[in-house]
Amino acid sequence: MASLARLRTGIARARTIPFARTLQTAADSTTLQDDASHSEPFAVKLHEESFRSSKTDTPSLDLTVTKDSLLKIYREMAVIRRMEQAADALYKQKLIRGFCHLAIGQEAVSVGMANSLTPDDNIISSYRTHPFAVLRGASIVGLLGELLGRQCGISKGKGGSMHVFTESFQGGHGIVGAQVPLGAGLAFAAKYMEKPVATYAMYGDGASNQGQVFESYNMAKLWNLPCVFVCENNKYGMGTSAERSSSNTQYYTRGDLIPGIQCNGMDVLAVMKAVQHTKDWVVNGNGPILLEFVTYRYGGHSMSDPGTTYRSRDEVQRMRSTHDPIRGLQRYIEEWGLASEEEMKKIDKQAKADVDAAVEEAKASPLPEEDKLWTDIYVKGTEPSFMRGREREEVSVNDSCSCCVVH
């Protein structure tokens, strides 16, 4: 048995493929092309290694931005970071129970995507999705209230961290990889109804080996669906590095006949350019495309994972100090003369104040009433005339079944 174990170890080492860290993942490598304007759009150029591609061209490195848009993006990233940090503290106080997966360190992905798409475009993801819910229509109070299991929550406190939805965010799904075929279905609906929208079906590197992911690739390519399959590669699954779970860690190359783009997921400007590029690709009838964001999570997989048993503390600290997406954007704004350090501190201070106020409001909201256990299951107006699994005297739900998933 010992010999077999050594053989297996040798095979595993022989098959190791260099991880996707050769891609430029600095958060501040974009350069100014023209003088930065306080009132007009101006041009910037992304680092030449911001993208890699498979079976297609890489996106252009040229991007046009404005002062107002950059400040808006910075505010959103600061608020999202503060919100997730508040969730971390509430969990440690045992006010949030159950599963809770935070996206601290990955803010460039959610904010960059939200600022490159319209409310009509679809985003569907797994369970590290608190930022998407807020960026796509929910309030901070509603999101935190849901984590706390309170009536003010966006699912009335009955869905929890892994089940958050808005009218322009299709979830929030707890089964690993199960949202990907649902995303293909959303793309099919858009094509069937001839809507010029893109669907972004997101999953992590840990879910990338699920069979239903590859089944969705096949169907999307077969039917030429306007679907962008997004692998949010934060380099570690649930306690396992990508190299230990995937024979091919270049996730953007795994679509067989489907082309792919790999993007620096730590630079919000690179994220925006990649999203613009892939949306244009799918809405112009070119079929599906893969998009891999190489990013990094500072915390563990979930709140029950310390995140330091399978990687070193030095690695985490190095990423925090040299690749932080928020500090990278801050450097752009300050070095390009768009705002001073003091002005940026004011934005940070206001983000903290807003989140602190939202925490207190959410905590003050009552818990769901026991007699409302069977309500809020369906979106209001879509309830069936009866529901399976209930007591005989509760079968009729015409008067009691309603949902306020979005408010």
Residue pairs with C-beta under 8 A, 6 or more apart in sequence:
12 244
15 247
16 243
17 243
17 247
17 248
17 249
17 250
19 235
19 241
19 242
19 243
19 249
20 233
20 242
20 249
20 250
20 251
20 262
20 292
20 294
21 294
23 49
23 50
23 51
23 52
23 262
23 263
23 264
23 294
24 47
24 48
24 49
24 50
24 264
25 264
25 265
25 266
25 267
25 294
25 295
25 296
25 323
26 47
26 264
26 266
26 267
26 322
26 323
26 328
27 108
27 266
27 267
27 323
27 324
27 325
27 327
27 328
27 329
28 267
28 327
28 328
28 329
28 331
28 332
29 46
29 47
29 50
29 264
29 267
30 44
30 45
30 46
30 47
30 63
30 267
30 269
30 270
30 332
31 44
31 45
31 47
32 42
32 44
32 336
33 42
33 43
33 44
33 45
33 62
34 42
34 43
35 42
36 42
36 67
36 336
36 337
36 338
37 66
37 67
38 67
38 338
39 67
40 66
41 64
41 65
41 66
42 64
42 65
42 66
43 62
43 63
43 64
44 62
44 63
44 64
44 65
44 269
45 61
45 62
45 63
46 61
46 62
46 63
46 267
46 269
46 270
46 273
47 61
47 264
47 267
47 270
48 61
49 264
50 61
50 263
50 264
50 267
50 270
50 273
51 58
51 59
51 261
51 262
51 263
51 264
51 270
51 274
52 58
52 252
52 261
52 262
53 252
53 259
53 260
53 261
53 262
54 250
54 252
54 253
54 255
54 259
54 260
54 261
54 262
54 290
55 257
55 258
55 259
55 260
56 259
56 260
56 261
56 281
56 289
58 261
59 261
59 263
59 273
59 274
59 276
59 277
60 273
60 277
61 273
63 269
63 272
63 273
65 269
67 338
67 339
69 115
70 329
70 332
70 333
70 338
71 333
71 338
71 339
71 347
72 115
73 111
73 112
73 115
73 268
73 329
74 326
74 329
74 330
74 333
74 344
74 347
75 347
75 350
75 351
76 111
76 114
76 115
76 135
77 107
77 108
77 111
77 268
77 325
77 326
77 329
78 326
78 347
78 348
78 351
79 134
79 140
79 351
79 354
79 355
80 103
80 107
80 110
80 111
80 130
80 131
80 134
80 135
81 104
81 107
81 326
81 351
82 351
82 352
82 354
82 355
83 130
83 131
83 134
83 140
83 143
83 144
83 355
83 358
84 102
84 103
84 104
84 130
84 131
85 104
86 144
86 355
86 356
86 358
86 359
87 96
87 100
87 102
87 130
87 144
87 147
87 161
88 102
88 104
88 299
88 303
90 96
90 144
90 147
90 148
90 359
91 100
91 303
92 303
95 148
95 363
96 147
96 148
96 161
96 303
97 149
98 160
98 161
99 127
99 160
99 161
99 162
99 174
99 302
99 303
100 147
100 161
100 302
100 303
101 127
101 128
101 161
101 162
101 301
101 302
101 303
102 128
102 130
102 297
102 299
102 303
103 109
103 110
103 128
103 129
103 130
103 131
103 297
104 297
104 298
104 299
105 234
105 295
105 296
105 297
105 298
105 299
105 319
105 320
105 324
105 325
106 128
106 131
106 232
106 234
106 265
106 295
106 296
106 297
106 325
107 131
107 268
107 325
107 326
108 265
108 266
108 267
108 268
108 271
108 295
108 325
108 329
109 232
109 265
109 271
109 293
109 295
110 131
110 132
110 135
111 131
111 135
111 268
111 271
112 268
112 269
112 270
112 271
112 272
112 275
113 123
113 132
113 200
113 271
113 275
114 132
114 135
114 136
115 272
116 271
116 272
116 275
116 276
116 279
117 123
117 198
117 200
117 275
117 279
118 197
119 136
119 137
119 167
119 168
120 168
120 195
120 197
121 168
121 197
121 198
121 199
121 200
121 279
122 170
122 183
122 186
122 187
122 190
122 197
122 198
122 199
122 200
123 132
123 136
123 168
123 169
123 170
123 199
123 200
123 202
124 169
124 170
124 171
124 173
124 179
124 182
124 183
124 186
124 199
124 200
124 201
124 202
125 132
125 171
125 172
125 173
125 179
125 202
125 203
125 232
126 162
126 173
126 174
126 176
126 177
126 179
126 202
126 203
126 204
126 207
127 161
127 162
127 172
127 173
127 174
128 204
128 232
128 297
129 164
129 169
129 171
129 172
130 143
130 147
130 161
130 164
132 169
133 142
133 143
133 154
133 164
133 165
133 166
133 169
133 172
134 140
134 143
136 166
136 168
136 169
137 166
137 167
137 168
137 169
137 406
138 154
138 164
138 166
138 169
138 406
139 154
139 358
140 354
140 355
140 358
141 152
141 358
141 361
141 362
142 152
142 153
142 154
142 407
143 153
143 154
143 164
144 358
144 359
144 362
145 151
145 152
145 153
145 154
145 157
145 361
145 362
145 365
146 153
146 154
146 155
146 157
146 159
146 160
146 161
146 164
147 153
147 160
147 161
148 157
148 362
148 363
148 365
149 157
149 158
149 160
149 367
149 368
150 157
150 362
150 363
150 365
150 366
150 367
150 368
151 157
151 365
151 366
151 367
151 368
152 361
152 362
152 365
153 159
153 362
153 365
154 164
154 165
154 166
154 405
154 406
154 407
155 163
155 164
155 165
155 376
155 405
156 368
156 372
156 375
156 376
156 403
156 404
157 365
157 367
157 368
158 368
158 376
159 165
159 172
162 172
162 173
162 174
163 171
163 172
163 173
163 174
164 171
164 172
165 171
165 172
165 405
165 406
166 405
166 406
167 406
170 182
170 183
170 186
171 179
173 179
173 182
176 206
176 207
176 210
177 203
177 207
177 210
177 212
177 213
178 212
179 201
179 202
179 203
180 201
180 203
180 207
180 210
180 212
180 213
180 216
180 229
181 212
181 215
181 216
181 219
182 201
183 199
183 200
183 201
183 202
183 216
183 227
183 229
184 199
184 201
184 216
184 219
184 220
184 225
184 227
186 199
186 201
186 227
187 199
187 201
187 220
187 225
187 226
187 227
187 282
187 288
188 223
188 225
190 197
190 198
190 199
190 226
191 223
191 224
191 225
191 226
196 283
197 226
197 283
198 226
198 227
198 228
198 278
198 279
198 282
198 283
199 225
199 226
199 227
199 228
199 282
200 228
200 230
200 275
200 291
201 216
201 227
201 228
201 229
201 230
202 230
202 231
202 232
203 210
203 213
203 229
203 230
203 231
203 232
204 231
204 232
204 233
204 234
204 237
205 231
205 232
205 233
205 234
205 235
205 236
205 237
205 242
205 245
205 246
205 249
205 251
206 236
206 237
206 238
206 240
206 245
206 301
207 213
208 231
208 246
208 251
208 254
209 245
209 246
213 229
216 227
216 229
217 229
217 255
217 256
217 258
217 288
217 290
218 256
219 225
220 227
220 229
220 258
220 287
220 288
221 255
221 256
221 257
221 258
221 287
221 288
224 285
224 287
224 288
225 282
225 287
225 288
226 282
226 283
226 285
226 287
226 288
227 282
227 288
228 278
228 279
228 281
228 282
228 288
228 289
228 290
228 291
229 255
229 258
229 288
229 289
229 290
229 291
230 290
230 291
230 292
230 293
231 251
231 252
231 290
231 291
231 292
231 293
232 265
232 293
232 295
233 242
233 249
233 251
233 265
233 292
233 293
233 294
233 295
234 295
234 296
234 297
235 241
235 242
235 294
235 295
235 296
236 242
236 297
236 301
236 307
236 310
236 311
237 245
237 301
238 301
238 302
238 305
239 301
239 305
239 309
239 310
240 310
241 310
241 311
242 249
243 249
248 254
250 262
250 292
251 260
251 262
251 290
251 292
252 260
252 261
252 262
252 290
252 291
252 292
253 260
253 290
254 260
254 290
255 288
255 289
255 290
258 287
258 288
258 289
258 290
259 289
259 290
260 289
260 290
260 291
260 292
261 274
261 277
261 278
261 289
261 290
261 291
261 292
262 292
262 294
263 270
263 271
263 273
263 274
263 291
263 292
263 293
263 294
264 270
264 271
264 294
265 271
265 293
265 294
265 295
266 294
266 295
266 296
266 323
266 324
266 325
266 328
267 325
267 328
268 325
268 328
268 329
269 329
269 332
271 293
274 291
274 293
275 291
278 289
278 291
281 289
282 288
282 289
296 319
296 323
297 307
298 307
298 316
298 319
298 320
299 305
299 307
300 306
300 307
300 308
301 307
307 316
308 316
330 344
332 338
333 339
333 344
334 340
334 341
334 344
374 387
374 390
374 394
374 397
374 400
374 401
375 400
375 401
375 402
375 403
376 402
376 403
376 404
376 405
377 383
377 387
377 401
377 403
378 384
378 401
378 402
378 403
379 403
379 405
379 406
380 402
380 403
380 404
382 403
383 397
383 398
383 401
383 402
383 403
384 397
385 396
385 397
385 398
386 395
386 396
386 397
387 395
387 397
387 401
390 397
